[in-house]
Amino acid sequence: MEQKTDELENDIKGIKEKIDYAIISLKPGIKEEIEISVGTEILGTGVTHKIMIPLQEISYSELKEDLEKITGIKIDKLSKVPKRLANKIKGYLLLHDEDVLEKLV
């Protein structure tokens, strides 16, 4: 019984850690965007808050090289994003969603 309780407690701690996890990814397509996802999703269920930053908002041509570096990579902190791009994301989030910015820093 005690072992089951310990296992359950560890599972809950693991889920709690995932809730405060933020992911930054590049969404290619006709209208490219940077997606920032905060929350948890396990096996297709859960709660996430997604912010889509249109690349027009952060000057795509100026940041093309930085964007190519993160294409296909899931990033959990702004410090892992090239500095110039991280500054643009911070600026956008300061204007639109400061709560998400706090989770990324």
Beta strands, then each sheet from edge to edge (+ up, - down):
strand 1: 22-27
strand 2: 33-42
strand 3: 45-54
sheet 1: 1+ 2- 3+
end
